[in-house]
Amino acid sequence: MNRFDGKNVLLTGAASGIGRATAVRLLAEGATVFAVDRDEDGLAETGKLAGTDRFIPHRADLAEETAVVSAAAAAVARLGRVDVLANVAGVLRVTPLESVGLDDYRTIFAVNVFAPVTLCREVLPHIPDDTGVIVNVTSTAATKAHPWMTGYAASKGALLSFSISLAAELASRRIRVVPVSPGGVATPLTAKRETFAGVDTSWYARTYPLWGRPGRPEDIAGTIAYAASADGAYLNGVEVRVDGGSHS
């Protein structure tokens, strides 16, 4: 399949996990990908996996508004038209509420909410009417209880609500907005022991009812590719859950 031949994609979080898998998938389908992440070495590794000069790495810390604005400007300068904006980057904090400081919330919201909002605002004038697509990666944590993830869940809930409302706002331009909500996914971030330090991780096993395992980045990348492609042309303003049945 070459559903993205001639298409330009601005993708965040491309240095690892779901973002990397999405970059590799879209490049394999013909896209040119402007890939943003703060991990320069990770971006370089994604580029090696992609094996094409259609991969354009750009280092930026999405927690900083000025860096987000600059990344958007760089993408537009390089690509001109942005057919797909895929906001995949995110941060996760797993912390009991009594240990949470507001700075934790500010960091989470900066990357998980403010960065996607800013990119949407900055890139929107360069997204074509009728065919443009915005895919925001949210989480099943937005709509299903995830203990010790109050900040993460709140941020993903905000991004989900933002996405649904933005879809209605852009309806006159026929620009689609699709929030994709993964369940638990095995990524370098979730694999770090310190990510879940001090909490009972056995609780999360109940979210894998069918396969008894978390999802893989490639599972989510395939859904993002579908949502952003012409195959998903009638998909708009509705949450797409990719969770292995955890909402069953």
N, C-alpha and C positions, 0 to 999 in steps of 0.2 A: 504494500500500500504506500502511496505517496500523496496522502491527503493534504500535506503542507507544502507541496512544491510552490515556490514563489512567495511563501508566507514568511513574514517577519514576526518573531516572538521576543518579548521582553519577559524574562523568567528570573525570579529571585530564589535564593536558597539552592543554587545549582552546584555547590561544592560537595554535597553529600546527600544521602538518604533519598527522600521522595523527589527533591529538586534535581539531584543528579540523574535519577532514573527517568525523570520527565524530560530532561535535556537530551539524554541519549535516545529516548523514544521519538521525540519530535524531530531531532536531527536525522534519524533513520528514515523518517517519513518525508524528508525533503526540506524542512524548515531551516531558516537562518535564525540562530538563537543568540540574543544578547543576554549573557548570563551574569547575574549579580550575586555576590556573596562577599563576606568579609574575610573568608579563608582563601587566601591567594593560592596556597599549595593545593587545596582541595579543588579549586577551579582548574588548576593545571592538570590534575589527575582526571577530572571529568573530560577535559579537552583531549587527553590521550585516549580515553575510552571511546570518545565520539569519533576521532580520527578524520576530522574534516575541517576545512577552513571556514565553514559556515558557523562555527562556534566562536563567539566573541566574548572573552572574559572581561569582567569589570569588577574591581574590588571596591566595596563600599560597606560601611557599617550602617545598617538600616535602623539602628537605634538613634541615629543622628539625623534630624530633619534636613539639615543642609546637605548631607551626603545623599539622602534620598532624592532631593531635588536635582542635585548634580548628576546622579545616576540616570534619572529620567531624561535630562537634557542631553547627556552623552548618548543615550540610546536613540533618541530622536535624530541627533546629528549624524549618527552612524547608519541608522536604518531608514530614516525618513518617515515611512508609514509603519505603524505598529498594528499588525493584524490581530495579535493575541497578546494580552497582558496576563501572565500567570503569576499570581502572588502565592508562592509556596513557602518562603522562608518563615520560620517561627522559632520561638524559644519556649522551653518548658521548665516550669518550676514545680517540684513535688514537695510540698511543705505543709505540715499541720498548721492550722490557722493561728494557733497561739505563738508560732514562731515567725509569722509573716510580718514583714515591715512594708510600709507603703512604697518604699523604694523598689521592693520586689514587684509590686503591682505596676509601678511606673515603667520599669524595664520591660516587663511582659507586654504591656499595652503599647509601648513605643514600637516594638518590632511586630507584634501580632495584629495591631489595629492601625496605629498612626501611619506606619510605613505603607501598607496597602492603600489606605485612604489617600495619602499624599501622592502615591504613584498613579492612582486612578485620576486624581485631579490634574496632575501634570501631563499625563499622556493622553488624556481624553481628546484634546483637539487633534490628535494625530492618529486616532483610531477611526477607520473608515465606517461610514454609515452602511447599513444593510448587511455587512459581513463581519464586522468587528466583534471580538469576544473578550470578555474579562472572566477569568476563572480565579476565584479566591478559595484557597484551601483552608477550611474551617476545621471542625472536629466533632465527633459524636459527643465529646465532653460538653458541647454547647447545649445539648438537649437531653443528656442522660447523666445521672450522677457519677462523678469521678472524685471520690474522696481524696483529700490532700492536694487537690488541683484547683482550688477555688479561683486563684488568679488566672490560671490558664483557661479554665472553663469560662470565666467571665469575659475574657478577651475574645475567645472564639465565638461566644454568644453574640458579642458586639459586632464582630466581623460578619457573622451570619445575617444578623438583622440589617446591617449596612448593605450587604449584597442584595438582599431581597428588595429593599427600598430603592437601591440604585437601578435595579432592573426595570422597575416601573418608571423611574425618572428618565431612563434612556430609551424607553419604548418608542418614542417618536422618531428616533434615529435608527431604530432596529438594530441596536447594539445589544447583544445578549450578555447577561451576567449570570454566571452559574457558580454557586457555592458547592464545593465538593468536601464532604465530611468523612475523613477516614476514621476507622476505629483504631485499636492498637496496632501499631506498625513497628516492625523490628528495624530500627535505624541506629546509626552510631550513637545518637543522643540517648535513645532509650536503652542501649546496651551498656551505657556507663553505670557502674555500680553506685557511684555517688549520686546519680540522678534520683534514685529511690532510697537513699540512705535514711534510716529511721522510720520507715513506714512498712506496713504489712503488704507486700506485693502479691500475696496469694489472692487478695481480693480481685485483682485484675484478671485472673484466670477465667472467671465467670463470663468475661466478655468475648471469649473465643468458643462459643458453643458448638459450632459445626466441625471445625478442623482441629480444635485444641491447640492452636498456635496463633500468634499474631500475624497480621498481614505482612506482605513484602512490599518494598517501595515500588516494584514493577507493577503490582496489582493496582496501586493508586495512579501510577503514571499512565496506564492504559485507559483509566477512566477519564483522566484529565485530557488525554489526547482525543478521546471520543467527544467529550463535552465541547472542546475547542474546535472540532472539525465540522465540516458540512454534514456529517452523519448525525450530529447533535443539533441540527438547525432549528428544531422545534422545542428545544430544551432551554428554558429561560426562567429566572427568578424563582427557582425551586431547589431546595437542598437535595443533593445527590449523596446518599450515604453509602459508603464502601466499608462495611464493617464485619463481613463474614457472618452476618445474622445476629449480631449482639443486641439489636433492638427487637428481636423476635419475642 
